[in-house]
Amino acid sequence: MAEVMTVTALNRYVKALLDGDDALFDLALRGEVANFVQNVRSGHCYFTLRDETCSVKAVMFRREAQNLAFRPEEGMRVVVRCRVTLYERDGAYQVYVSDMFPDGIGSAQLALEQLKQKLYAEGVFAPEHKKPIPACPACIGVVTSKTGAALQDIRNVLARRWPLAKVLLCGVSVQGVDAPQQVARAIGTLDADGRADVILVARGGGSREDLWVFNAEVIVRAAYRCKTPIISAIGHEIDTTLLDYVADLRAPTPSAAAELAVPDRFAVRDELCKKACNIHSVMQIKAQMCYNETADLTAQLRTRPCLARAMAEYAHLAEMQANIALAAKTRRRFAQEHLSHAAALAASLNPYRTLSRGYALLEDQKHNVICVDALVPEQEFFARGTNKAAVCQVKRLEDIKE
């Protein structure tokens, strides 16, 4: 029966086999860099080397990493000098890198560079296509995950800086095969809706592979077609995607995007107070200038030449006033005399005045005035005096004499 081994003994045995193989002690290995991370405190670098079918974990300690003449990036093809060993605690097979050299770019990075050059040639990234960000947006559209930290960061910053702004969220998935189409549709939806004054496309930090979604051509095209200004906020400050090139403004983080989208209410308040003070000062200076001008004019008026001229003008105005009053009085007297003459003439022609002396008007049955010669025998007529009227009948003189 075989000897029973512990896991520790097994890992030490396999490690000893790998370390004892001269072919694996100083190895040149070619592959693409993936998931590159450098620990801030230790300075050690952790990444994956991969080719078309396989991958292997890699470590580069701080001493060797300090000698690198370039920064490894996602998809970069490199050649490394390394030794193959086993990490006993985890039983993880990995390579320890002592040196690294660029070996062109990988297939994914090459495709990205080709897409980038094509979009540049089409003018998609042209500066003249950039739209200005509104100074005080009333509504801010946000394209991000509903459950991600990016959304909460944006809400916190907006509440602190400019709580008047409303948030219009269009939740999407920010990773996975469906993410590019969802993000592109969300941008188009918010743009067509019309309520958002500016759109924030945001995602929190992650590996270069996680952020690769925002290099998708469908997202870049949607952002280019969008008539609403767009601020991109993908990953952290060192991360860059094609969306950053087409966006009207790039922010290093989602929180920074929210700060760039709205003004600071306290700064606006201070600016308004400053302008109010400036306006008050200008008004005070203007009032003082007017007072000085008035004082100068008053002093000039009090001088003898000006006073004499004013008295002369005053006397001239008084004379004109007297002449106008006299002309009006004369005109009124002439008008009254003319009116009295016209009234007397009208009174003399008044037929009712003649009736008051005992005369009468003769009227027919229709009350039309008739003369005596128009009367015929047996005709009835009215004889109308000043206050009374009588019904009469025409008789021949011969009949009266009889």
DAWOZI-V236603 format. One record per run of one state. SS is the DSSP state (H for helix, E for strand, C for the rest). FROM is the first residue (numbers start at 1). LEN is the number of residues. Records with the same first field share a line. If there is no record, write none. Layout:
SS: FROM-LEN + FROM-LEN
This chain:
C: 1-6 + 21-1 + 26-1 + 39-6 + 51-4 + 61-1 + 66-10 + 88-4 + 106-1 + 123-4 + 130-9 + 145-4 + 162-4 + 172-7 + 194-4 + 204-4 + 216-1 + 226-3 + 235-7 + 247-2 + 251-3 + 262-3 + 302-2 + 349-2 + 356-5 + 364-5 + 370-2 + 375-5 + 385-4 + 394-3 + 402-1
H: 7-14 + 22-4 + 62-4 + 107-16 + 127-3 + 149-13 + 179-15 + 208-8 + 217-9 + 242-5 + 254-8 + 265-37 + 304-45 + 351-5 + 372-3 + 397-5
E: 27-12 + 45-6 + 55-6 + 76-12 + 92-14 + 139-6 + 166-6 + 198-6 + 229-6 + 249-2 + 361-3 + 369-1 + 380-5 + 389-5
